[in-house]
Amino acid sequence: MTPTTRRALLAMPMLIPALARAQTAPEQREVELLGVRDPQLGMQLAVASHFGMFREEGLDVTIRWQSSGGEVMTIMGGGFPIGIGSQFGQIGLAAQNIPVKIICGFADIADTQGVVLAPHTRLSHPRELEGKRCAFTQGNNSPLMLKKLGQRFGFDETKIRMINMNPSEGVVAAARGDVDILLAWQPFLHRLTTLGGTLYVVGSKLLFTDPVTILPEAEKLLFSHSVMMATEEWIRTKPNTLKAMLRALIKADNLFKTDRPRAFGAVQEVLRIPAEPLQVMTEANKYGVLIDQPLVNSYDFTVEWALDIRRIPTRLTAASGISTTLLSQVDPARVTWRPQA
């Protein structure tokens, strides 16, 4: 054995870890990400950003905060590679043949949407919703809650007078008595309850029963999730970068669950939301960086709604819209649903 060969062999144990790190290192260190200043969509982003969790994973992440998931969808439609939104963001983009996939869910946000009775409204049975004036915002699937409520309690939801307005206007209209119920999402539901309204139902609960009825997953009035989306090009060419982001977001998710007061302060500071409505919204969400059956339920539910109102031309499937590969490689236990072969 020559001295050169001997030195090479002695160096091998030190080279192997270095090679492994090189194989898993992010392909791109500086990353821009579309986020939303909303705890339904931005909790994990806020915590990870505040506590330097992206830096711990070798990334320099700049979050471009938007006011809604709709804005994220529009910008990603122009080619932006990574963003946070709802399942409809991916569905709407895929319907336009834009190659974007969901790479994880962030939270089950169904309970942040619901119905609040105006201060003057009293009901002894859900069928008394017939004939009532309902403030709602056109363009989202929340009216399906009334349809499913009607199916459950035997009334005709088409006899509810739907009046289109933005949620802030809906709160004012209900408080003044111009409408009888508000169909909206947080924090607008909370705002009306502080003015004397009564929370009636949310996605998975009937609050007018005593005790409150918690609906089984399959019987929920609404299915909705916040998700992380990435282009197929990034999934294919920059998997290590995306996996580093997922690891940071999992750390943030774990911190929120194990030390909520500490995480809550970070969320409040980064998202710039007052403590009281933030508390209401975070308590309504079921957080988890996951790919599971509830996420798929939200996907399928939204596809049916989008087809029904002709927002998309053809049926899409969760198998085509959700990529399980990256999260499976980061933490297999967080992936409990996989497309059938």
Secondary structure, 3 states (H helix, E strand, C coil): CCHHHHHHHHHHHHHHHHHHHHHHCCCCCEEEEEEECCHHHHHHHHHHHHCCHHHHCCCEEEEEEECCHHHHHHHHHCCCCEEEEEHHHHHHHHHCCCCEEEEEEEEECHHHEEEEECCCCCCCCHHHHCCCEEEECCCCCCHHHHHHHHHHHCCCHHHCEEEECCHHHHHHHHHHCCCCEEEEECCHHHHHHHCCCEEEEECCEECCCCCCEECCHHHCCCCCEEEEEEEHHHHHHCHHHHHHHHHHHHHHHHHHHHCHHHHHHHHHHHHCCCHHHHHHHHHHCEEEEEECHHHHHHHHHHHHHHHHCCCCCCCCCHHHHECCHHHHHHCHHHECCCCCC
